[in-house]
Amino acid sequence: MNVYTDNRLTPEPWSEKAACLQVDPEMFFGSDGMFREDAKRLCNTKCEVVAECLAYALENRERWGVWGGLSEIERRRILTRRRVA
């Protein structure tokens, strides 16, 4: 799954190295909890750009799916802690 810059014409350079490009996007956006755990495992063990992906998701307030090895709820907790701090 390529991630695009604000102009939506060119992908973010790091996204072309993402492990998720090799699997079905449903793994990251589906409602099946088992797939989500598989997606998180893939991110955290096989993806060389997991940190960039998470930073992108937090900065752009991605609301759905697994990004950077974290679910929506996990990312929301990070954002809430940042606001409180």
C-alpha positions as a printed Julia matrix, in Angstrom:
85×3 Matrix{Float64}:
   0.0     0.0    0.0
   1.7     3.16  -1.16
   1.35    6.28   0.95
   1.12    9.53  -0.96
   2.32   13.02  -0.19
  -0.13   15.88   0.24
  -0.34   16.44  -3.51
  -1.37   12.76  -3.87
   0.68   12.38  -7.08
   3.86   10.78  -5.82
   4.2     8.18  -3.08
   6.17    8.92   0.05
   9.67    7.52  -0.71
   9.68    5.27   2.36
   6.35    3.65   1.47
   7.91    1.83  -1.48
   9.98   -0.19   1.03
   6.98   -1.15   3.18
   6.38   -4.84   3.85
   2.63   -4.32   3.39
   3.11   -3.89  -0.35
   3.52   -7.66  -0.57
   0.21   -8.63   1.09
  -3.51   -8.05   0.75
  -4.51   -4.62   2.17
  -7.51   -6.32   3.79
  -5.03   -7.62   6.37
  -4.51   -4.03   7.56
  -8.02   -2.64   7.16
 -10.34   -5.62   7.65
 -12.51   -6.11  10.69
 -11.1    -9.54  11.52
  -9.01   -9.26  14.69
  -6.84  -12.22  13.67
  -5.77  -10.48  10.46
  -4.99   -7.31  12.42
  -2.65   -9.22  14.71
  -0.98  -10.73  11.64
  -0.61   -7.24  10.17
   0.93   -5.88  13.36
   3.32   -8.84  13.5
   4.36   -8.25   9.87
   5.01   -4.57  10.59
   7.03   -5.22  13.7
   9.13   -8.1   12.37
   9.5    -7.65   8.61
   9.06   -3.96   7.8
  12.12   -1.73   7.56
  10.03    1.47   7.5
   7.71    0.81  10.44
   8.87    3.98  12.26
   8.26    6.17   9.21
   4.85    4.6    8.72
   3.83    5.23  12.33
   5.08    8.82  12.16
   3.05    9.37   8.98
  -0.08    7.86  10.53
   0.2     9.99  13.66
   0.95   13.18  11.76
  -1.93   12.63   9.33
  -4.34   11.3   11.96
  -5.01    8.09  10.06
  -8.27    6.86  11.53
  -8.49    3.34  10.12
  -6.33    0.27   9.9
  -2.96   -0.87  11.15
  -0.19    1.68  10.51
   3.33    1.45  11.85
   2.47   -1.73  13.7
  -0.32   -0.13  15.75
  -4.11   -0.23  15.6
  -6.34    2.83  15.55
  -6.89    2.59  19.3
  -3.18    2.3   20.05
  -2.4     5.33  17.87
  -5.22    7.32  19.47
  -3.69    6.63  22.9
  -0.35    8.01  21.73
  -1.99   11.17  20.39
  -3.95   11.63  23.62
  -0.79   11.29  25.71
   0.95   13.84  23.53
  -1.86   16.35  24.07
  -1.78   15.84  27.83
   2.01   16.15  28.09
